[in-house]
Amino acid sequence: MGVKSVDRLRLTAVFEPDESGWTNARVLEIPGINTCGRTQDEARELLVDAVREFVASLADEADHGASASTRYEALDIDLG
């Protein structure tokens, strides 16, 4: 069956320096996706990796939890 995941997302990254000099990072649109890095660049890289893993886990969960009668279709949503 296989669930095709999205190829590209545009999300809002929020970077906040902490008192110890690290940068906390989170994705505004996806609660629970957060990380930190020594620099903003490192925090961004870790955040991108976290989003990739999160999206892959959703597709993997769909593949393993589907019954024979489950159907998937692309859903295009214009938020603008």
SVG drawing of the C-alpha trace seen along z (x, -y; Angstrom):
<svg xmlns="http://www.w3.org/2000/svg" viewBox="-13 -35 40 41">
<polyline fill="none" stroke="black" stroke-width="0.4" points="0.0,0.0 2.5,-2.7 1.7,-6.2 3.4,-8.9 4.6,-11.6 4.9,-15.3 8.1,-16.4 8.2,-19.9 6.8,-21.9 7.0,-25.5 6.9,-26.0 7.8,-28.7 10.9,-28.1 11.1,-30.1 14.6,-30.6 15.1,-31.8 18.5,-32.2 18.7,-31.0 20.8,-32.3 23.5,-29.8 24.2,-30.8 22.4,-28.0 19.6,-28.5 16.2,-26.9 14.3,-26.1 10.7,-25.0 8.2,-24.7 5.3,-27.1 2.8,-24.9 3.7,-21.5 3.6,-21.5 6.2,-19.1 8.8,-19.6 11.6,-21.4 15.4,-21.2 18.4,-23.3 21.8,-23.9 25.0,-25.8 24.2,-28.2 21.1,-29.1 22.5,-27.2 23.0,-24.1 19.5,-24.4 18.0,-24.9 19.7,-21.7 18.4,-19.7 15.0,-21.2 14.9,-20.2 15.9,-16.7 13.2,-16.5 10.5,-17.5 11.8,-15.0 11.6,-12.2 8.2,-13.3 6.7,-13.3 8.4,-9.9 6.9,-8.4 3.4,-9.5 3.8,-7.8 5.2,-4.7 2.4,-4.6 -0.2,-4.8 1.5,-2.0 1.4,0.4 -1.9,-0.5 -4.1,-0.3 -6.6,2.3 -7.2,3.8 -10.2,1.4 -8.3,-1.7 -8.0,-4.3 -5.7,-7.3 -5.9,-10.4 -4.0,-13.6 -5.7,-16.5 -4.7,-19.9 -5.5,-22.8 -5.0,-26.5 -4.6,-28.4 -4.0,-31.7"/>
</svg>
